[in-house]
Amino acid sequence: MKKMNKSICCIGAGYIGGPTMAVIADHNHDRKVIVVDINKERIDAWNSDKLPIFEPGLAEVVKRRRGKNLFFSTDIDKAIRDCDIIFVGVNTPTKTFGRGAGAASDLQFWEATARNIVKVANRDKIVVEKSTLPVRTAEAMESILKRHPKHHFEVLSNPEFLAEGTAIADLEKPDRVLIGGHQTPRGKAAIKALAEVYGTWVPRERILTTNLWSSELSKLAANAFLAQRVSSINSLSALCETTGADVEEVARAIGMDSRIGSKFLKTGPGFGGSCFKKDILNLVYICETYGLTEVANYWRQVVQMNDYQQERLVGDIIRTMFNTLANKKVAVFGFAFKANTSDTRESPAIAITRMLAEEHAQIVITDPKALKHVAEDLGKVAEKVKTSADPYAAARDADAIILLTDWEEYKTLDYKRLYAEMRKPAFIFDYRNILPHAQLRKLGFQVKALGK
């Protein structure tokens, strides 16, 4: 690999590219970092005081480095020419058409990016897979990149392991940074070059290097294992409700086993976000492609349990509210898939709201950060739904509050005031188990929680 310049670009200005590049720029003042995207509206937002995504601490980092060594642009071709390390963080959603629909990753944006790199590159480059991709995707990328008659492109896999809501903290103090590449002289040189970027703040022992295929599969496997734990504890919540056990006590007991640990044993309406469901279905499709039917069925069950949990909760709401929701007002507290993010991709609130609408409920959704996504996420159902940024307004004259996102502000609301303004009997379905149930019952609420 020839001597490189210090510039880095990331193609894709979403939840991966924006935060990751901001933190890289914050720790590498001698490097120019450029984030590019074809979406002008998104880039304009990155260049404003109102960023396109909400993430605690992100605005402060962007403000600190923007215009100094961090830049946002729609000029993708120029960024490719100017930079020697190119991160590819474009969207890789689940296919909605053709073979593999509903399971395989849609790689059309990724492939278009690879072809564009070949078209405009002016020298050797390191191309870094940052999007979550099926194992051995790098092989396909290399087959496109190697068509350049003059320049060499070394492909690395550097999957992100960010949890939305804590992305900046995860980037600042990662459990590990994984870099996969070929074990050739050029491959090792590329790995070293990327490790130097992270090495300005990440301890060397936390920078792991593997071959390409191990790195690609590790991302899918990590998300599958985490989602599996969510589905596992949610399956037990149903059993706890039937037997009289308390799921929080069960989770605490098994979580104290050092072999298991306590993380991701919090029951709820199911997992959401951009990665878990998509990555598990991708893993299922890969297993089926290689004829591993039993393995595919095993992982598919994790998603099926997640769907079951949401259907189960709606059934619980209907039964509790006298077997009908028709013309009853329900206030949905939380539309983001988790607290401290504006992301609603695969949020349990989407499926649950749709099922509530099918029962002819009058729905008002409130959320501190995610209301702008309601219309797009719900489609035609959105015509039957109202929104309010004010939780008190959302709950006024409501028959029930359904808590789906564990925003900290929901713990400190004036529930005496809420009860006074709701219709009676007033129900609270605390499907995040974050509220003081005994106090709510003293106020007069009929409270339902998970696994109790």
Buried (B, 14 or more C-beta within 10 A) or exposed (E): BEEBEBBBBBBBBBBBBBBBBBBBBBBBEEBBBBBBBBBEEBBEBBBEEEBBBBBBBBBEBBEEBBEEBBBBBBEBEBBBBBBBBBBBBBBBEBBEEEEBEEBBBBBEBBBEBBEBBBEEBEEBBBBBBBBBBBBEBBEBBBEBBEEBEEBBBBBBBBBBBBBBBBBBBBBBEBEEBBBBBBEEEBBBBBBBBBBEBBBEBBEEEBBBBBBBBBBBBBBBBBBBEBBBBBBBBBBBBBEBBEEEBBBBEBBEEBBEEEEEEEEBBBBBBBBBBBBBBBBBBBBBBBBBBEEBEEBBEBBBBBBEBBBBBBEBBBEBBBEBBEEEBEEBBBBBBBBBBBBBBBBBBBBBBBBBBBBBBEBEBBBBBBBBBBBEBBEEBBEEBBEBBBBBEEBBEBBBEBBBBBBBBBBEEBEEBEBEEBBEEBEEEBBBBBBBBBBEBEEBEEBBBBBBBBBB
